[in-house]
């Protein structure tokens, strides 16, 4: 009986060895598969994080709104990628990072929703700004038109109010001993020029004191008379005589005298110009002294 048992023991041990070897091989194969699966899952999680980071990169490039929050979220994802890349893959770690990926996706959805809302608001604001700018440009154009019309109207009123001459007559005269003036034709006998003009009636111009400026140019082109300088509207003109009168919107005859200043008038052609209160030329005449 003992002999039979001693013969059976090696057989039993052999069976046990084969079973143990098979179990060890099974454990090795199972462990290897589990490690490969964990590494594959780790790679998948990193790829998902890389995808999220890429989405943030694109959003940061395309939008200025929420840029600080987008940069912070991208930085957080980059730190997760670095951490997971250095950690050994195990079930607990991958579950934790899977949970982080889920949370990050939710956060991105929230940020994108806010970004979309801000974008829509910006589009609406830009549209409003465009309409406001268009309205401002329209108003500016209208104002420019009104200003232009006012300028034209002011010019028309100024032209309408400008006094005009019906007649301008110039004579060389000599003062007689009794104070009367005698018309002469020869230069050596003349000691004054008598300048007379008739101003038309004008209901538009403002009644009141007016000045007309008489300019007498001699044959040599020089100004004749007791010259004086006048300045109106930043324009200066040397004239022979300033004639003052009171205008009441009715036709008015005005005469004034230009003296030779104690010198003889040279013979030749003379030109007489009359300027109004704004130094606008309103009349001209020529005459000749023998």
Secondary structure, 3 states (H helix, E strand, C coil): CHHHHHHHHHHHHHHHHHHHHHHHHHHHHHHHHHHHHHHHHHHHHHHHHHHHHHHHHHHHHHCCCCHHHHHHHHHHHHHHHHHHHHCCCCHHHHHHHHHHHHHHHHHHHHHHHHHHHHHHHHHHHHHHHHHHHHHHHHHHHHHHHHHHHHHHHHHHHHHHHCCCEEEEEEEEEEECCCCCEEEECCHHHCCEEEEEEEECCCCCCCCEEEEEEEEEECCCCCECCCCEEEEECCEEEEECEEEEEEECCCCEEEEEEEECCCCCCCCEEEEEEEECCCCCEEEEEEEEEC
